[in-house]
Amino acid sequence: MIPKLIRMGVVAILKVLCEKIIIRNILILNKNDKFNGKIDEVYIKAESIIFNKINISNVNINIKDIVLKFPFNAKKIFIDNCYAVINMRLTRDNINKTLFSDKWKRLKDSIELFISMNFKSIEFYNKSINFIPSDNRSNKNIDYTLQYDKNRILLVNNIDQTKLPILNDKNIIIKSLFLCENYIELELNSKVMFN
């Protein structure tokens, strides 16, 4: 009974947080099958996600050591200090839709300033990012790659190695980033708190 209620709660939270999501699987694991305010592990598999105007092809989330707190005489539940390992895939279409949404206009403008041209879309080729110019007159053909360090993702010019931070978040630890032929694969660690 309790795992079903927790599953329903997870589904409700995801539906509130995401503009769009198709949940494929939710698995709740407790070592002793008892619920005492702590959940050992929750595994979530979802696809076709729009979260914070970011389009995501698919995501696998593994959250461990979830502690639910029920304050006395309060109707809220608090989730405190648990950590999530998130594996996500972003396709070319996902990135184009994200960059052309109003919420991410500043990022698109920063990229256009960095690459010195307006672009109408991106393409992946040979593990690089190519920006397709908005006007056919532009003949710039510079490839870019992505690099990461602990909390940042950087767009890097392959010729002069100049860099533009496109993500900088102290709450996220980037574990891996792969630029493939048709998509970007990311593994992130993040602290999770709800109140």
mmCIF file of the C-alpha atoms, coordinates in Angstrom:
data_MODEL
# 
_entry.id   MODEL 
# 
loop_
_atom_site.group_PDB 
_atom_site.id 
_atom_site.type_symbol 
_atom_site.label_atom_id 
_atom_site.label_alt_id 
_atom_site.label_comp_id 
_atom_site.label_asym_id 
_atom_site.label_entity_id 
_atom_site.label_seq_id 
_atom_site.pdbx_PDB_ins_code 
_atom_site.Cartn_x 
_atom_site.Cartn_y 
_atom_site.Cartn_z 
_atom_site.occupancy 
_atom_site.B_iso_or_equiv 
_atom_site.pdbx_formal_charge 
_atom_site.auth_seq_id 
_atom_site.auth_comp_id 
_atom_site.auth_asym_id 
_atom_site.auth_atom_id 
_atom_site.pdbx_PDB_model_num 
ATOM 1   C CA . MET A 1 1   ? 0.000  0.000  0.000   1.00 0.00 ? 1   MET A CA 1 
ATOM 2   C CA . ILE A 1 2   ? 2.694  2.502  1.010   1.00 0.00 ? 2   ILE A CA 1 
ATOM 3   C CA . PRO A 1 3   ? 4.825  1.985  -2.161  1.00 0.00 ? 3   PRO A CA 1 
ATOM 4   C CA . LYS A 1 4   ? 1.708  2.633  -4.290  1.00 0.00 ? 4   LYS A CA 1 
ATOM 5   C CA . LEU A 1 5   ? 1.040  5.885  -2.406  1.00 0.00 ? 5   LEU A CA 1 
ATOM 6   C CA . ILE A 1 6   ? 4.673  6.940  -2.796  1.00 0.00 ? 6   ILE A CA 1 
ATOM 7   C CA . ARG A 1 7   ? 4.530  6.094  -6.506  1.00 0.00 ? 7   ARG A CA 1 
ATOM 8   C CA . MET A 1 8   ? 1.386  8.217  -6.889  1.00 0.00 ? 8   MET A CA 1 
ATOM 9   C CA . GLY A 1 9   ? 3.165  11.046 -5.048  1.00 0.00 ? 9   GLY A CA 1 
ATOM 10  C CA . VAL A 1 10  ? 6.200  10.792 -7.346  1.00 0.00 ? 10  VAL A CA 1 
ATOM 11  C CA . VAL A 1 11  ? 3.935  10.868 -10.421 1.00 0.00 ? 11  VAL A CA 1 
ATOM 12  C CA . ALA A 1 12  ? 2.086  13.921 -9.027  1.00 0.00 ? 12  ALA A CA 1 
ATOM 13  C CA . ILE A 1 13  ? 5.359  15.768 -8.311  1.00 0.00 ? 13  ILE A CA 1 
ATOM 14  C CA . LEU A 1 14  ? 6.700  15.020 -11.815 1.00 0.00 ? 14  LEU A CA 1 
ATOM 15  C CA . LYS A 1 15  ? 3.453  16.187 -13.442 1.00 0.00 ? 15  LYS A CA 1 
ATOM 16  C CA . VAL A 1 16  ? 3.643  19.475 -11.471 1.00 0.00 ? 16  VAL A CA 1 
ATOM 17  C CA . LEU A 1 17  ? 7.352  20.085 -12.190 1.00 0.00 ? 17  LEU A CA 1 
ATOM 18  C CA . CYS A 1 18  ? 7.260  19.185 -15.897 1.00 0.00 ? 18  CYS A CA 1 
ATOM 19  C CA . GLU A 1 19  ? 5.210  20.842 -18.617 1.00 0.00 ? 19  GLU A CA 1 
ATOM 20  C CA . LYS A 1 20  ? 5.235  17.503 -20.414 1.00 0.00 ? 20  LYS A CA 1 
ATOM 21  C CA . ILE A 1 21  ? 6.439  14.040 -19.391 1.00 0.00 ? 21  ILE A CA 1 
ATOM 22  C CA . ILE A 1 22  ? 5.799  10.446 -20.341 1.00 0.00 ? 22  ILE A CA 1 
ATOM 23  C CA . ILE A 1 23  ? 6.674  8.263  -17.348 1.00 0.00 ? 23  ILE A CA 1 
ATOM 24  C CA . ARG A 1 24  ? 7.789  4.780  -18.427 1.00 0.00 ? 24  ARG A CA 1 
ATOM 25  C CA . ASN A 1 25  ? 8.676  3.295  -15.057 1.00 0.00 ? 25  ASN A CA 1 
ATOM 26  C CA . ILE A 1 26  ? 8.941  4.137  -11.366 1.00 0.00 ? 26  ILE A CA 1 
ATOM 27  C CA . LEU A 1 27  ? 10.569 1.619  -9.048  1.00 0.00 ? 27  LEU A CA 1 
ATOM 28  C CA . ILE A 1 28  ? 10.621 2.137  -5.274  1.00 0.00 ? 28  ILE A CA 1 
ATOM 29  C CA . LEU A 1 29  ? 13.066 0.058  -3.229  1.00 0.00 ? 29  LEU A CA 1 
ATOM 30  C CA . ASN A 1 30  ? 13.211 -0.334 0.538   1.00 0.00 ? 30  ASN A CA 1 
ATOM 31  C CA . LYS A 1 31  ? 15.536 -2.973 1.959   1.00 0.00 ? 31  LYS A CA 1 
ATOM 32  C CA . ASN A 1 32  ? 13.227 -4.126 4.721   1.00 0.00 ? 32  ASN A CA 1 
ATOM 33  C CA . ASP A 1 33  ? 9.911  -3.369 2.967   1.00 0.00 ? 33  ASP A CA 1 
ATOM 34  C CA . LYS A 1 34  ? 8.885  -1.144 5.879   1.00 0.00 ? 34  LYS A CA 1 
ATOM 35  C CA . PHE A 1 35  ? 8.158  2.551  5.625   1.00 0.00 ? 35  PHE A CA 1 
ATOM 36  C CA . ASN A 1 36  ? 9.468  4.662  8.491   1.00 0.00 ? 36  ASN A CA 1 
ATOM 37  C CA . GLY A 1 37  ? 9.862  8.002  6.713   1.00 0.00 ? 37  GLY A CA 1 
ATOM 38  C CA . LYS A 1 38  ? 12.879 6.847  4.736   1.00 0.00 ? 38  LYS A CA 1 
ATOM 39  C CA . ILE A 1 39  ? 12.986 5.436  1.209   1.00 0.00 ? 39  ILE A CA 1 
ATOM 40  C CA . ASP A 1 40  ? 16.211 3.708  0.193   1.00 0.00 ? 40  ASP A CA 1 
ATOM 41  C CA . GLU A 1 41  ? 15.923 4.275  -3.555  1.00 0.00 ? 41  GLU A CA 1 
ATOM 42  C CA . VAL A 1 42  ? 13.564 5.563  -6.246  1.00 0.00 ? 42  VAL A CA 1 
ATOM 43  C CA . TYR A 1 43  ? 14.277 4.875  -9.910  1.00 0.00 ? 43  TYR A CA 1 
ATOM 44  C CA . ILE A 1 44  ? 12.417 6.907  -12.553 1.00 0.00 ? 44  ILE A CA 1 
ATOM 45  C CA . LYS A 1 45  ? 12.513 6.335  -16.308 1.00 0.00 ? 45  LYS A CA 1 
ATOM 46  C CA . ALA A 1 46  ? 10.779 8.932  -18.493 1.00 0.00 ? 46  ALA A CA 1 
ATOM 47  C CA . GLU A 1 47  ? 10.814 10.384 -22.004 1.00 0.00 ? 47  GLU A CA 1 
ATOM 48  C CA . SER A 1 48  ? 9.504  13.313 -24.055 1.00 0.00 ? 48  SER A CA 1 
ATOM 49  C CA . ILE A 1 49  ? 10.078 15.727 -21.181 1.00 0.00 ? 49  ILE A CA 1 
ATOM 50  C CA . ILE A 1 50  ? 9.777  19.494 -21.060 1.00 0.00 ? 50  ILE A CA 1 
ATOM 51  C CA . PHE A 1 51  ? 11.175 20.795 -17.777 1.00 0.00 ? 51  PHE A CA 1 
ATOM 52  C CA . ASN A 1 52  ? 11.773 24.513 -17.279 1.00 0.00 ? 52  ASN A CA 1 
ATOM 53  C CA . LYS A 1 53  ? 11.382 24.936 -21.078 1.00 0.00 ? 53  LYS A CA 1 
ATOM 54  C CA . ILE A 1 54  ? 14.235 22.447 -21.605 1.00 0.00 ? 54  ILE A CA 1 
ATOM 55  C CA . ASN A 1 55  ? 13.284 19.682 -24.031 1.00 0.00 ? 55  ASN A CA 1 
ATOM 56  C CA . ILE A 1 56  ? 14.702 16.285 -23.054 1.00 0.00 ? 56  ILE A CA 1 
ATOM 57  C CA . SER A 1 57  ? 14.456 13.111 -25.129 1.00 0.00 ? 57  SER A CA 1 
ATOM 58  C CA . ASN A 1 58  ? 14.724 10.674 -22.231 1.00 0.00 ? 58  ASN A CA 1 
ATOM 59  C CA . VAL A 1 59  ? 15.932 10.570 -18.665 1.00 0.00 ? 59  VAL A CA 1 
ATOM 60  C CA . ASN A 1 60  ? 16.822 7.988  -16.025 1.00 0.00 ? 60  ASN A CA 1 
ATOM 61  C CA . ILE A 1 61  ? 16.823 9.304  -12.457 1.00 0.00 ? 61  ILE A CA 1 
ATOM 62  C CA . ASN A 1 62  ? 18.076 7.359  -9.448  1.00 0.00 ? 62  ASN A CA 1 
ATOM 63  C CA . ILE A 1 63  ? 17.375 9.034  -6.090  1.00 0.00 ? 63  ILE A CA 1 
ATOM 64  C CA . LYS A 1 64  ? 18.833 7.510  -2.930  1.00 0.00 ? 64  LYS A CA 1 
ATOM 65  C CA . ASP A 1 65  ? 18.292 7.925  0.817   1.00 0.00 ? 65  ASP A CA 1 
ATOM 66  C CA . ILE A 1 66  ? 15.091 9.958  0.670   1.00 0.00 ? 66  ILE A CA 1 
ATOM 67  C CA . VAL A 1 67  ? 13.938 11.171 4.064   1.00 0.00 ? 67  VAL A CA 1 
ATOM 68  C CA . LEU A 1 68  ? 10.347 12.378 4.249   1.00 0.00 ? 68  LEU A CA 1 
ATOM 69  C CA . LYS A 1 69  ? 9.590  14.790 7.073   1.00 0.00 ? 69  LYS A CA 1 
ATOM 70  C CA . PHE A 1 70  ? 6.058  15.394 8.246   1.00 0.00 ? 70  PHE A CA 1 
ATOM 71  C CA . PRO A 1 71  ? 5.984  18.577 10.360  1.00 0.00 ? 71  PRO A CA 1 
ATOM 72  C CA . PHE A 1 72  ? 3.531  18.507 13.281  1.00 0.00 ? 72  PHE A CA 1 
ATOM 73  C CA . ASN A 1 73  ? 0.169  20.110 12.361  1.00 0.00 ? 73  ASN A CA 1 
ATOM 74  C CA . ALA A 1 74  ? 1.304  20.924 8.828   1.00 0.00 ? 74  ALA A CA 1 
ATOM 75  C CA . LYS A 1 75  ? -0.120 19.720 5.551   1.00 0.00 ? 75  LYS A CA 1 
ATOM 76  C CA . LYS A 1 76  ? 3.217  19.786 3.729   1.00 0.00 ? 76  LYS A CA 1 
ATOM 77  C CA . ILE A 1 77  ? 5.773  17.049 3.344   1.00 0.00 ? 77  ILE A CA 1 
ATOM 78  C CA . PHE A 1 78  ? 9.444  17.955 3.203   1.00 0.00 ? 78  PHE A CA 1 
ATOM 79  C CA . ILE A 1 79  ? 12.081 15.972 1.318   1.00 0.00 ? 79  ILE A CA 1 
ATOM 80  C CA . ASP A 1 80  ? 15.511 16.869 2.548   1.00 0.00 ? 80  ASP A CA 1 
ATOM 81  C CA . ASN A 1 81  ? 19.108 16.185 1.570   1.00 0.00 ? 81  ASN A CA 1 
ATOM 82  C CA . CYS A 1 82  ? 18.794 13.333 -0.887  1.00 0.00 ? 82  CYS A CA 1 
ATOM 83  C CA . TYR A 1 83  ? 20.891 12.991 -3.998  1.00 0.00 ? 83  TYR A CA 1 
ATOM 84  C CA . ALA A 1 84  ? 19.911 12.133 -7.548  1.00 0.00 ? 84  ALA A CA 1 
ATOM 85  C CA . VAL A 1 85  ? 21.987 10.633 -10.330 1.00 0.00 ? 85  VAL A CA 1 
ATOM 86  C CA . ILE A 1 86  ? 20.465 11.796 -13.610 1.00 0.00 ? 86  ILE A CA 1 
ATOM 87  C CA . ASN A 1 87  ? 21.274 10.372 -17.038 1.00 0.00 ? 87  ASN A CA 1 
ATOM 88  C CA . MET A 1 88  ? 19.683 12.313 -19.868 1.00 0.00 ? 88  MET A CA 1 
ATOM 89  C CA . ARG A 1 89  ? 19.742 12.418 -23.630 1.00 0.00 ? 89  ARG A CA 1 
ATOM 90  C CA . LEU A 1 90  ? 19.235 15.638 -25.595 1.00 0.00 ? 90  LEU A CA 1 
ATOM 91  C CA . THR A 1 91  ? 18.662 15.300 -29.336 1.00 0.00 ? 91  THR A CA 1 
ATOM 92  C CA . ARG A 1 92  ? 19.382 17.975 -31.917 1.00 0.00 ? 92  ARG A CA 1 
ATOM 93  C CA . ASP A 1 93  ? 15.637 18.730 -32.070 1.00 0.00 ? 93  ASP A CA 1 
ATOM 94  C CA . ASN A 1 94  ? 15.469 18.988 -28.256 1.00 0.00 ? 94  ASN A CA 1 
ATOM 95  C CA . ILE A 1 95  ? 18.299 21.539 -28.235 1.00 0.00 ? 95  ILE A CA 1 
ATOM 96  C CA . ASN A 1 96  ? 16.863 23.559 -31.132 1.00 0.00 ? 96  ASN A CA 1 
ATOM 97  C CA . LYS A 1 97  ? 13.423 23.749 -29.453 1.00 0.00 ? 97  LYS A CA 1 
ATOM 98  C CA . THR A 1 98  ? 15.042 24.776 -26.169 1.00 0.00 ? 98  THR A CA 1 
ATOM 99  C CA . LEU A 1 99  ? 17.285 27.469 -27.680 1.00 0.00 ? 99  LEU A CA 1 
ATOM 100 C CA . PHE A 1 100 ? 14.383 28.976 -29.627 1.00 0.00 ? 100 PHE A CA 1 
ATOM 101 C CA . SER A 1 101 ? 12.014 29.182 -26.648 1.00 0.00 ? 101 SER A CA 1 
ATOM 102 C CA . ASP A 1 102 ? 11.535 32.632 -25.115 1.00 0.00 ? 102 ASP A CA 1 
ATOM 103 C CA . LYS A 1 103 ? 12.872 31.473 -21.740 1.00 0.00 ? 103 LYS A CA 1 
ATOM 104 C CA . TRP A 1 104 ? 16.291 30.619 -23.239 1.00 0.00 ? 104 TRP A CA 1 
ATOM 105 C CA . LYS A 1 105 ? 16.591 33.642 -25.569 1.00 0.00 ? 105 LYS A CA 1 
ATOM 106 C CA . ARG A 1 106 ? 19.450 35.118 -23.507 1.00 0.00 ? 106 ARG A CA 1 
ATOM 107 C CA . LEU A 1 107 ? 21.451 31.913 -23.913 1.00 0.00 ? 107 LEU A CA 1 
ATOM 108 C CA . LYS A 1 108 ? 20.816 31.882 -27.668 1.00 0.00 ? 108 LYS A CA 1 
ATOM 109 C CA . ASP A 1 109 ? 21.834 35.559 -27.880 1.00 0.00 ? 109 ASP A CA 1 
ATOM 110 C CA . SER A 1 110 ? 25.045 34.808 -25.923 1.00 0.00 ? 110 SER A CA 1 
ATOM 111 C CA . ILE A 1 111 ? 25.887 31.954 -28.286 1.00 0.00 ? 111 ILE A CA 1 
ATOM 112 C CA . GLU A 1 112 ? 25.247 34.154 -31.343 1.00 0.00 ? 112 GLU A CA 1 
ATOM 113 C CA . LEU A 1 113 ? 27.522 36.820 -29.917 1.00 0.00 ? 113 LEU A CA 1 
ATOM 114 C CA . PHE A 1 114 ? 30.185 34.194 -29.173 1.00 0.00 ? 114 PHE A CA 1 
ATOM 115 C CA . ILE A 1 115 ? 30.058 32.620 -32.662 1.00 0.00 ? 115 ILE A CA 1 
ATOM 116 C CA . SER A 1 116 ? 29.644 36.036 -34.359 1.00 0.00 ? 116 SER A CA 1 
ATOM 117 C CA . MET A 1 117 ? 26.560 35.111 -36.368 1.00 0.00 ? 117 MET A CA 1 
ATOM 118 C CA . ASN A 1 118 ? 22.839 34.503 -36.070 1.00 0.00 ? 118 ASN A CA 1 
ATOM 119 C CA . PHE A 1 119 ? 21.814 30.891 -36.459 1.00 0.00 ? 119 PHE A CA 1 
ATOM 120 C CA . LYS A 1 120 ? 18.560 29.137 -37.269 1.00 0.00 ? 120 LYS A CA 1 
ATOM 121 C CA . SER A 1 121 ? 19.478 25.694 -35.912 1.00 0.00 ? 121 SER A CA 1 
ATOM 122 C CA . ILE A 1 122 ? 22.278 23.416 -34.820 1.00 0.00 ? 122 ILE A CA 1 
ATOM 123 C CA . GLU A 1 123 ? 23.522 20.178 -36.325 1.00 0.00 ? 123 GLU A CA 1 
ATOM 124 C CA . PHE A 1 124 ? 25.844 17.491 -34.990 1.00 0.00 ? 124 PHE A CA 1 
ATOM 125 C CA . TYR A 1 125 ? 28.602 16.278 -37.254 1.00 0.00 ? 125 TYR A CA 1 
ATOM 126 C CA . ASN A 1 126 ? 31.692 14.248 -36.445 1.00 0.00 ? 126 ASN A CA 1 
ATOM 127 C CA . LYS A 1 127 ? 31.209 14.794 -32.668 1.00 0.00 ? 127 LYS A CA 1 
ATOM 128 C CA . SER A 1 128 ? 31.032 18.547 -33.183 1.00 0.00 ? 128 SER A CA 1 
ATOM 129 C CA . ILE A 1 129 ? 28.296 21.164 -33.146 1.00 0.00 ? 129 ILE A CA 1 
ATOM 130 C CA . ASN A 1 130 ? 27.668 23.156 -36.312 1.00 0.00 ? 130 ASN A CA 1 
ATOM 131 C CA . PHE A 1 131 ? 25.534 26.280 -36.290 1.00 0.00 ? 131 PHE A CA 1 
ATOM 132 C CA . ILE A 1 132 ? 23.384 26.730 -39.398 1.00 0.00 ? 132 ILE A CA 1 
ATOM 133 C CA . PRO A 1 133 ? 23.386 30.460 -40.303 1.00 0.00 ? 133 PRO A CA 1 
ATOM 134 C CA . SER A 1 134 ? 20.097 32.364 -40.438 1.00 0.00 ? 134 SER A CA 1 
ATOM 135 C CA . ASP A 1 135 ? 21.110 34.027 -43.677 1.00 0.00 ? 135 ASP A CA 1 
ATOM 136 C CA . ASN A 1 136 ? 22.589 32.141 -46.588 1.00 0.00 ? 136 ASN A CA 1 
ATOM 137 C CA . ARG A 1 137 ? 25.245 34.817 -47.042 1.00 0.00 ? 137 ARG A CA 1 
ATOM 138 C CA . SER A 1 138 ? 27.188 33.753 -43.998 1.00 0.00 ? 138 SER A CA 1 
ATOM 139 C CA . ASN A 1 139 ? 29.928 31.335 -44.963 1.00 0.00 ? 139 ASN A CA 1 
ATOM 140 C CA . LYS A 1 140 ? 31.338 30.616 -41.533 1.00 0.00 ? 140 LYS A CA 1 
ATOM 141 C CA . ASN A 1 141 ? 32.194 26.980 -41.059 1.00 0.00 ? 141 ASN A CA 1 
ATOM 142 C CA . ILE A 1 142 ? 33.629 26.637 -37.568 1.00 0.00 ? 142 ILE A CA 1 
ATOM 143 C CA . ASP A 1 143 ? 32.926 23.555 -35.527 1.00 0.00 ? 143 ASP A CA 1 
ATOM 144 C CA . TYR A 1 144 ? 32.353 23.714 -31.793 1.00 0.00 ? 144 TYR A CA 1 
ATOM 145 C CA . THR A 1 145 ? 32.575 21.084 -29.095 1.00 0.00 ? 145 THR A CA 1 
ATOM 146 C CA . LEU A 1 146 ? 31.425 20.844 -25.518 1.00 0.00 ? 146 LEU A CA 1 
ATOM 147 C CA . GLN A 1 147 ? 33.646 20.529 -22.457 1.00 0.00 ? 147 GLN A CA 1 
ATOM 148 C CA . TYR A 1 148 ? 32.663 20.220 -18.840 1.00 0.00 ? 148 TYR A CA 1 
ATOM 149 C CA . ASP A 1 149 ? 34.143 20.605 -15.428 1.00 0.00 ? 149 ASP A CA 1 
ATOM 150 C CA . LYS A 1 150 ? 32.524 20.127 -12.042 1.00 0.00 ? 150 LYS A CA 1 
ATOM 151 C CA . ASN A 1 151 ? 29.606 22.589 -12.350 1.00 0.00 ? 151 ASN A CA 1 
ATOM 152 C CA . ARG A 1 152 ? 29.876 23.980 -15.868 1.00 0.00 ? 152 ARG A CA 1 
ATOM 153 C CA . ILE A 1 153 ? 29.346 23.084 -19.499 1.00 0.00 ? 153 ILE A CA 1 
ATOM 154 C CA . LEU A 1 154 ? 31.381 25.109 -21.987 1.00 0.00 ? 154 LEU A CA 1 
ATOM 155 C CA . LEU A 1 155 ? 30.930 25.678 -25.724 1.00 0.00 ? 155 LEU A CA 1 
ATOM 156 C CA . VAL A 1 156 ? 34.432 25.564 -27.234 1.00 0.00 ? 156 VAL A CA 1 
ATOM 157 C CA . ASN A 1 157 ? 35.604 26.936 -30.567 1.00 0.00 ? 157 ASN A CA 1 
ATOM 158 C CA . ASN A 1 158 ? 37.649 24.157 -32.195 1.00 0.00 ? 158 ASN A CA 1 
ATOM 159 C CA . ILE A 1 159 ? 40.008 26.600 -33.930 1.00 0.00 ? 159 ILE A CA 1 
ATOM 160 C CA . ASP A 1 160 ? 41.061 29.112 -31.280 1.00 0.00 ? 160 ASP A CA 1 
ATOM 161 C CA . GLN A 1 161 ? 39.815 27.200 -28.179 1.00 0.00 ? 161 GLN A CA 1 
ATOM 162 C CA . THR A 1 162 ? 37.808 30.181 -26.851 1.00 0.00 ? 162 THR A CA 1 
ATOM 163 C CA . LYS A 1 163 ? 35.086 29.100 -24.446 1.00 0.00 ? 163 LYS A CA 1 
ATOM 164 C CA . LEU A 1 164 ? 31.577 30.200 -23.545 1.00 0.00 ? 164 LEU A CA 1 
ATOM 165 C CA . PRO A 1 165 ? 29.942 28.859 -20.352 1.00 0.00 ? 165 PRO A CA 1 
ATOM 166 C CA . ILE A 1 166 ? 26.443 27.686 -21.320 1.00 0.00 ? 166 ILE A CA 1 
ATOM 167 C CA . LEU A 1 167 ? 25.611 26.072 -17.954 1.00 0.00 ? 167 LEU A CA 1 
ATOM 168 C CA . ASN A 1 168 ? 26.981 27.108 -14.584 1.00 0.00 ? 168 ASN A CA 1 
ATOM 169 C CA . ASP A 1 169 ? 25.129 25.694 -11.582 1.00 0.00 ? 169 ASP A CA 1 
ATOM 170 C CA . LYS A 1 170 ? 26.728 24.989 -8.198  1.00 0.00 ? 170 LYS A CA 1 
ATOM 171 C CA . ASN A 1 171 ? 23.873 22.587 -7.332  1.00 0.00 ? 171 ASN A CA 1 
ATOM 172 C CA . ILE A 1 172 ? 24.782 20.240 -10.194 1.00 0.00 ? 172 ILE A CA 1 
ATOM 173 C CA . ILE A 1 173 ? 27.893 18.103 -10.553 1.00 0.00 ? 173 ILE A CA 1 
ATOM 174 C CA . ILE A 1 174 ? 28.538 17.001 -14.119 1.00 0.00 ? 174 ILE A CA 1 
ATOM 175 C CA . LYS A 1 175 ? 29.965 13.473 -14.164 1.00 0.00 ? 175 LYS A CA 1 
ATOM 176 C CA . SER A 1 176 ? 30.120 12.899 -17.929 1.00 0.00 ? 176 SER A CA 1 
ATOM 177 C CA . LEU A 1 177 ? 29.147 14.474 -21.231 1.00 0.00 ? 177 LEU A CA 1 
ATOM 178 C CA . PHE A 1 178 ? 29.260 12.749 -24.607 1.00 0.00 ? 178 PHE A CA 1 
ATOM 179 C CA . LEU A 1 179 ? 28.597 14.475 -27.901 1.00 0.00 ? 179 LEU A CA 1 
ATOM 180 C CA . CYS A 1 180 ? 27.402 11.727 -30.226 1.00 0.00 ? 180 CYS A CA 1 
ATOM 181 C CA . GLU A 1 181 ? 26.320 11.767 -33.866 1.00 0.00 ? 181 GLU A CA 1 
ATOM 182 C CA . ASN A 1 182 ? 22.647 12.586 -33.146 1.00 0.00 ? 182 ASN A CA 1 
ATOM 183 C CA . TYR A 1 183 ? 22.455 13.540 -29.485 1.00 0.00 ? 183 TYR A CA 1 
ATOM 184 C CA . ILE A 1 184 ? 24.215 14.671 -26.313 1.00 0.00 ? 184 ILE A CA 1 
ATOM 185 C CA . GLU A 1 185 ? 24.376 12.267 -23.372 1.00 0.00 ? 185 GLU A CA 1 
ATOM 186 C CA . LEU A 1 186 ? 24.806 13.744 -19.869 1.00 0.00 ? 186 LEU A CA 1 
ATOM 187 C CA . GLU A 1 187 ? 25.271 12.270 -16.422 1.00 0.00 ? 187 GLU A CA 1 
ATOM 188 C CA . LEU A 1 188 ? 24.634 14.677 -13.546 1.00 0.00 ? 188 LEU A CA 1 
ATOM 189 C CA . ASN A 1 189 ? 24.526 14.474 -9.757  1.00 0.00 ? 189 ASN A CA 1 
ATOM 190 C CA . SER A 1 190 ? 22.279 16.878 -7.937  1.00 0.00 ? 190 SER A CA 1 
ATOM 191 C CA . LYS A 1 191 ? 21.046 17.515 -4.424  1.00 0.00 ? 191 LYS A CA 1 
ATOM 192 C CA . VAL A 1 192 ? 17.246 17.253 -4.245  1.00 0.00 ? 192 VAL A CA 1 
ATOM 193 C CA . MET A 1 193 ? 15.066 19.228 -1.833  1.00 0.00 ? 193 MET A CA 1 
ATOM 194 C CA . PHE A 1 194 ? 11.300 19.778 -1.848  1.00 0.00 ? 194 PHE A CA 1 
ATOM 195 C CA . ASN A 1 195 ? 9.340  21.807 0.633   1.00 0.00 ? 195 ASN A CA 1 
# 
